[in-house]
Amino acid sequence: EDIFLMLLKQVFGGLFNIMLWICVACELTLAVIFEKDDTVTPLILSMVIVASGTLQWWTELQAESMMESLQNMQRTELVCVFRNTFQGGKKVVQEQWIEPGDLVPGELVVLEAGDKIPADIRITFCTEGAEVDNAALTGESLPEARTVEVEGEGVAVHEAHNVCFFGTTVLKGKMKGIVFATGDDTFLGQINETMTQCARTRSTLEMQIEHFVHVIAYVAMAVGLLSLVANLMSPVKRPIDLILENAATAFFAQVPEGLLPTVTISLMIASTRMVRRKVLVRKIDAIETLGCVSVLCSDKTGTLTSGCMTATDIVTHADGFATCRCTENEWAAPVQNASVLSLAQCGILNNSSKPNREGVMAGSPTEVAIMEACTRVFGDDRMQYQEQNPQVFEIPFNSETKWMLTIHADGLRPGAFRMVLKGAPERVLAMCTRVLNESSTVELSDQRRGEINTHLHKLMSGGRRVLCFAEMRLDGYADDFVFEGSSPEKCNFPMAGFTWVGLIGLEDPPKEGVKDAIAVLDDASCKTVMVTGDHPTTAQAIATRIGILKEDELANLPEEIREHTVVTGSQLANYLPEGDGFENNACNEEQMEFWRKTVKHARVFARVSPVHKRVIVRAYQQ
């Protein structure tokens, strides 16, 4: 929108501004027609109106400028594409680096780990184990695998694993794909378009001022008319110009000219204070709305939580199974427990994260989290240990096997190799026959297997993502032996009889200060609701830790209320209203009853889509 048009709207728009300009017009009319000498009053009033509008316009213009600066900082870098060019009259396919805005549907794009995806792309090639971060679309904190395999019929585009979406990030692997949507035609662009089509909800301040102006207008007109009638019926005969001046004076006296600058300056001061708290306010009347909030709907990933995976717990065996917290104080070098040291070795060896140019570990958030935790055990010796045990073979993670295998040469023993297996606990545990016990091993009996599953379920119920590690020593192989195979059936080396080493639990932890902030909101009678695309178990665990849900709250609730306390997207799908809101009989009685109970009792919405989020907010507003 043109900035000068915005200024005109601020100065001449709004019911209260229109009333003040009517006052100015009447004052000038009296001064011109009846040759009055009071031109100072309309001049001062005009200056007040223009100054107030200009201040509000300037404040909001600065906020818009800051928003644009933030968006420019987040712009995607140049994109590698292959385009047909003509050289010497012949068509040649040439690699080019272009701006994301210059992409068109049909172009072939090349993406690597760390790249922002510049458009909606259908994958034509990708390396094994390629992963993307779809948190911007789904709210899911875990990376999602990508493949070239075409999905079957009935699978929605946003759920397809052979498609990458604009606004997401490549975490692992390399891929090529064909652009099929850009700009507003992308999946994220369509979501944004549906949001912008919604009519802007007026703030409480706007509604209150409008109501106040209506009251003042009726009172002012009534007083002005009564003054006019009283002057006409007065036994003291007055000239017409004096009668009109008295009536106009009575009318103007009811209009609070100082209200506009008072409100504007107060909101500007509040906006400045919000900036000091690192909050950017686009519309200054939204400041007052904050004081009227009764329900706060918040996303989880990156808002209530830190937005990055962190290793929090490990389970190892040393004369019995034990869980240890992965904190700076509790799991730091030097480690006396040989089982913990072996687990850290496995976490460092079987890891695809690599340091970038700045020396910061880059790759899948899960891999980076494991590497950082294991590095705390080794300290500066981590790089040396990796060099002493170089990787000679790898079977990447894939969605069918759900594990990743690496083989490393033992630099201290010729002909010796160490296999490290990492993946889903149930898959890895099924390939194990023994358990590491300090520097020796013991049989993986049914009792020990049950104990491992007990620790596993405890971690998972706490919202952790759990990975299992196992190892196997290979001796008597030639140093130049070529390892081959992509599955247990096709490998030229043993794939059974692994030794279970340990479990590592990971999570996207709550941000520092979030729990205290939610407690403050509760004290202010403001209800906090988590709305996320993440798994219900994870969402419920985080909600309990930060105080949205109380400890054991669900267990003590009646069944009817419990099913409306943690609500999933699949439940909402059966009760969505027709259209954008709940007006004009958009829902039947059964749907309305569901939403009444949900609005009253819900504290967590999980596995919801962006469309669901909009409906949830509408339900609370209604």
N, C-alpha and C positions, 0 to 999 in steps of 0.2 A: 504494500500500500504506500502511496506517495506520502512523504513526510509532511508536506504542506497541507495535504488534505487531512491528515491526522491532526494537525494544528488547528485547522478550521473547525473540525468536529469537537475538539476540546474547548474552543472558545465559544462557539455558537450552538453546540449540541447539548442535549440534556434539558429536561423540563425546568429545572431551577435556573439554568442559564437563560432560557427563553423568557422566563418571568422577569429576570433582571433586565434583559434587553428591552422588554416592553416598558418597564419603568423608565429606562433611558429615553426611549422614543417619546413617551408621554411628556417627560420633562422638557425635551427639546421642542416638542410641538407647542407647548404652552409658552416657551421662551420666544419662539419665532412668531406664532400667530398673534399672541397677545402682547408682544414686545416686552416680555419680562427680562430682567437683567441677571437672573440666576442661571448661568450656564456652567457654573463651577460644579454643582452637584452631579449633573449627568456626565460631565467630563471625568470627575473623580470615580464615579461608579463604573464607567467604561474602562478606566485604567485598572480598577480592581478586578473586573471580569477577565480582561485580557491577560493581566499578570498571573492570575490564578490558573487560567487555562494553559498559558505558556510554561509555567513551572511544572504542571502535571505532564505536559507534552515532553518537556526536556528530560524529566526523570525517567519516563517510560522509553524515550528514545535512547537514553544511555543504557538502559537494561537490554533493549533489543540489540544495541551495538555489542554489548558484552556477550550476548547469546551467539551472535554471528561469529565473534572471535573464537568462542569455544568450539563452534562447529567447524571453523576453518582449521583449528588445531587437530581435529579428529578426521580430517579428510583423508581418504585412502590415497596411498602413494601410486606411482605409475604402475600400469598393468602391462604384463607381457602378453602379446597376442601374435598370431600368425595371420598375415594378410597377403592377398594376391597383388603383386606389382608387375609392371611390364618393364623389362630391360632388354633393349635391342630388339624390340618387337615380339619378345617371348614373355609368356606369363610365368612368373617366378613366385614361389611362396617364400615370404621373408618375415623374419622375426622383428617386431617393432614394440617399443614401449610408449604407451599412450595414456592420456588422462582418463580416469574412470568415466567421466561425463561424455567422452567420445565413443564409448562402446555402443554397438548396435546389435540387435538380435542376429544370430547366425555366426558370430565371430568365435574363433577358437582361442580360449584363454588358458594360460599356464599359471598354476598356483603352487606355492610351496609352504612349508610350515612357517607360521607367523604372519602370513598374508591375510589382509582383510578382503573378504569376498566382495567384488564391486558390482555384482548383478546376480540375478537368478540364473544358475548354470546347471545344465544336465551333463553329468560326468560321462566321459567317453574312455578315460583311462585314469587309474589311480593305483598307487603302490599298496601292497598288503598292509593292513592295519592303519590305513589313513583315518584320521579323526578330525572332527570339527567341533567348535564350541557354539551351540545353538541357544545359549542362555538368553540372548537378546529377544528370541522369539518364544521360547518355551519356558524359560525360567529354570530349566534343568541344569543343575550345577555340574553334572558329569558329562564328559565328552561323548559324542555320538560317532559311531563308525560310519564310514562311507565306502561304497562299492560301485562297480559298473553294472551290476546285475539289475535288470529291469524288474520293477515291482509288478505284482499281479494285479488283476482288475479289482476295483473296489478300494484300493489303497489311496488315501488322499495324498495330494502332491506334497503337502507340508510334512507328511510322515514318510515319504519315500527316502530310501537310503542312497539313491543314485542322483540326488539333487542337492545342490548347495545354494544357500539363500543369501541375498544381499544383506549386509549388516552383521554377518557372522564371521568367524575366524577359523582358518586352517591351523590346527594344533599339531598335527603329525602327518608325515608323508608328503607325497607330491601327486598332483592330479592335473588332468587336462579336461576341458569341458566346453560345450557349446552354449553360448548365451541365448536364453529364450525370453528374457524379460529384463527391462531396464527402467530406472526411474519410478514413476508412479505405478507402472504395470507390474512391479515386483510384488512379492507376497507382503513384504514389510510396507511397501508403498500403498498397497490396497488397505492394509490395516490403518495406516495413517490417514488415508482418505476417508474411511468410515468415521474416524475420530473427529476429523475437521468438519464433516458434514453435520455433526450434532450441533444443535443450537447452544450457544454459550450460556451456561447457567448464570443468572444474575446474582451478584453478591448480596448479602444481607444488608450492607450499607446502602447499595443502590435502591433496594426495595423500601428501606426505611426512609430514605431521603425523598423518594418519589411519593410515598404516602404523606410525609410531612409537607411536601410542596402542595399536594392536592388540598390538604387541610388549610394551609396558609392562603392558597388561592381563593378558596371559598370564603374564608374569613375576611380577606382583604377586599374582595368584591362586595361582600355584604356590608362591611364598614364603609366602603366608598359610596355605595348606593344610598345607605342610610344618611351619610353626611350630605349627599347631593339633595335628597328629599328634605332633610331638615333645613338646609340652607334655602331651598325653594319655598318652603312653608313658613319660614321665619317671618315674624312681623317686621323685622328690620330688613328693608329692601337693600339688596347688594347687587352690584353689576355682575353680569354673566361670567366675566373673566375671573372675578374673585370667587364666585361660587364653584367654578371648575377647579380653581387652584386649591380651595379648601377640600373638595372631594378627592382630588389627586393626592393631596398631602395626607389625608386620612388613609387612602389606599396604600401609599408608599410606606407609611409608618408601620404597617403590618408585615412588611417584607424584610426579613433579616439579612441585609446585604453583607454582613460580616461572616455569615455562615460558610459561604463558599471558600474564602481564603483561609478561614480557621480549619476547616476539614482538610483542605489541600496541604497546608503547611504541616498539620499534625501527621498526615499519612506520609509526607516526605521525610519527616524526622524518623518515623518508624521504619521506613524503607532504608534509610541510611544506617540505622542500628542493625537491621537485618543483614546488610552487606558486611558489617563488621563481624557478624556471626557466620559469614561465608554462605549466605542465602541470597540468591538473585531473585528479585521481584519484578516481573514483567508488567503487571498492572497493579498500580499502587492501592486500588481499592480492595485488592485481595488480602492486604494486611489485616483489615478488620475481620475478614472471613476466618482467619486463623483462630480468633477468639471465640468463634461460634461453632467450632468443630466439635461434634459429639461422637463421631465414628471415624477412625483413621484406618484406611485400607492400605496396606503396604506390601510390596513384593518382598520376597525372601532373599534371593541370590543377589549379592552386591549391595543390598539395602540394609536388611537386618543382619546379613552375614558379610564376611570379608570379601566374598567373590572369588576366592582362590582356595584350592585344596590344601589341607595340612594333615600330616601324619600325627595322630593323637595317641594311639595305643599299639602295643605289640604283645603278642602271646608267644612264649617260648617254653621249653621244657628243660628243667634242671632239677632232677630229683622230684619232679612234679611240675604240673603246668601252672603258669603264673602270668598275670596281665600286668604290664608296666606302662606307665604314662610316658609319652614321648615329649617331655618338656626339656627346656634348657638345663634345668637343675637335676631332673631325675634320670635323664638318658644322655649323658655327656661323657666324653673321653676323659681319663682312661676307664674302660669297662672291664671289670674283673670277670663277669659272667661270659664264658666262652660261647654259650648258645646265642646270646645277644650279639656278640661279635660276629658269629657266623651268619646270622640273619642280616646284619648290616653289610657284610661282604656280598651276600647274594643280592641285596637291594642295589648295591653299586654296580655289580657286574651285569645283571640283567636289567638294563635301564637304557632307554633310547633318548633321554634328554642330553643335550649338548650345550656347552657355554657359547653365547653369542659374542659379537665383537666387543661388547662392553664387559664380557666376563660373567654375565648373569646367565644362569641356567634357563634354557628355552626348550619348549616341547609340550607334550601333554601335561596338563596340570597335575594329574596323578603321578606321572613319572617324575616331575620336578619335585613334588612333595616328598616322594620316597627318597630321592637323591639328597635333598636337603636334610632330611632326618638322619639318613645313614652317614652323611658327611660329618654330622656332629660327633659321631663315634670315632671316625678316622681323623678328623681335623685336616691338617696339611698333608697327611699321608695318603689321602684318597687318590690323587693323580698317580702317585708312585705305584699304588696297589693295582690300578687299572693297567698301567704299563707293564707290570710284572705278569699280569694275567690277560694277555690280549685275546680279544674275541676272534674266533676262527670260523664260527658257523652260527646261523640264526634261523629259527622258524618264527616269523612274526605272529602277533596276535591276530586271530580272526574270530568272527562271530559264531562259527561252528564249533571249534575246539575250545574257545574261551581260555586259552593259555598262550604263553610266549616262552620259547626255549632259546637259550644261548649256550654255546660251548666255548670254553676258554682254555688256552694252553697254560700249563703250570710252568712258569718261568724258572722255578727252582728244581723241577724234576723232569728230565727229558722223557718223552713218550707218555706223559701223564696229562690228562685233561679233566676239567671240572664242568659238569653240566648243571645249569641252574634253570629251574622251572618256576614260572610265576603265572598266576591266573586265578580263576574262580575257585574258591575253596573246595567245593564239591567235586570239581573235575581233577584238581591237583591231588586231593586227598585219596581219590580212587586209584591213583597211580603210585601210591606210597605203600611200603611194607615195613618201614622202620622209622623210628623217631630219634632225632639228634638229642643227646643228653650230655651237655657240656662237650667234652672232647671225644665221647664214645657214642654208640647208638644202642637203642633197645628196640624190641619188637613192637610194632604198632598193633596192639591187641584191640579187641572190641571195646574194652573198658577205656583205653586211652583214646580211641576214636570217638567214643561218646563224650569224653571230657573235652576234646577239641571242639566238637559240635556245640557243647554247652557254652564255651567261651565265644564261639562264633555267633551264636544266636544272641548272646548278651550284647555283643558289640553292634550287631545289626539292629537290635531293638532300640539301641541308643542313637540310631540315625547314622551309623558309620558305614562306609563302603569298605569291604574287607577283601584283601588279596592274600593268597597263600603262597609260600615259598617252599621249594624242595630242591634237593641236590643229589647228584650221583657222581662218584669218582670213576674215571676210566683209566686203566693202566694197561701197559703192554702194546700201545698203538705206536705206529711210526710217526715221527714228528711231522712228516708231510702227508699224513693220512687225510683223504678228502671225505669229509662228512657230507652225506646226501640225504634227501627226503624232505617231505612237507607234512607228513602225518605219521602216526605210530606204525601204520602198516607198511609205509614206503621207506622208512629210515634204515640205513645200513649200520645202525648202532642200537643198543638196547634202549627201550622206552618203557620199561617196567622195573619195579624194585627201587623206586626213589626213596630217599630219606627225608621225612618231613622236618623242616627247619623252624618254621614259625608263621604267624599271622601278623599283618600290619593293617590297622584300622585307620581310615582317612575320613575326613569330613571338611565341609566348608564351615568354619567356626563362626559363631556370632561376633559381630563387631564390638569393640570395646566401648562401653558406655550405653549400648542399646538397652540392656536390662534396666539400668537406672532411668533411662528416658521413658520406657514403658511404665515403670512404677510411678513416675511423675504424672503421666497421662492418666493412669488409673486414679490417682489422688484428685485429679481435676475432673473426674467423672467422664473421661473420654475413653471409649472402648477401642482397643487396637485389634485389628483383624488381619491375619496373614493371608495373602492371595498369591499363590505360586503355581508354577507348572511342574514343580518337583514331586517326588514320590510322597504319598500320604504318610508313610512311616517316618521318613526323613523330616518332613514338614512338622509332624506332630512332636518329634523329639526336640527339634530346634525351638518350637513354640513353648514347650515345657521349660526348656533351659533359660529362655529369656523372659518368662513370666506371662506370656499370652495365655497359656494354659497352666493351671495349678497342678502340683504333684498329685497323681492319682485322682484327678478331677473326673475323668471320663468313667472310671470304674464305679464311682459313687453316684453317677447320674442315672435316672430312669432311662430305659431303652428308647422311649419316644424322643427324649431330649438329646440323648447321646448321638443318634443318627443325624441330628442337625447341628452338632458341635464341630465335627470334622467332616466337611462335605467335599466330594470329588467331582471332577468335571463330568464323569459318566452319569452321576446323579442329576447334575444340572441340565444335561442334554435333554432329559425327558420333560423338563418344566420350563424351557425357554419361551418367553413371550413372542408373539408375532410382531415384527417391526423392531423399533429401537427402544421402546420403553413399555410402561405398564398402563398407559393411558388408553382411552377409547376401547375398552373391553378387549385388550390385547391378550388377556389370560382368562381361562375358565376358572371356576370356583376352586377346583382341585389344585390348579397351579398357584392361584393366589394364596391358598392356605399353606402350601409348601413354602412359598417365599416369606409369608408372615412368620412362620416358625424359624426359618433359616435366618432371617434378619434379626430375630430376637435372640437366638441361641448360638449362631455360628461364630467360631473363633479362628478356624483354619479352613481355607479353600485350597485344595491340592489338585494337581493334574488338570489345571484349567488353561484354556486358550485365551488369547487377547480379546476375542469376542465375548467370552464368558466374563472377563474382568469388567468390561464396559457394562454388561447387564447387572453384575453384582453391585456396582456403584450406583446405577440407576435405581436398583431395588432399595438401597439404603436411603437415597434421596427421596424416593417416593414415600 
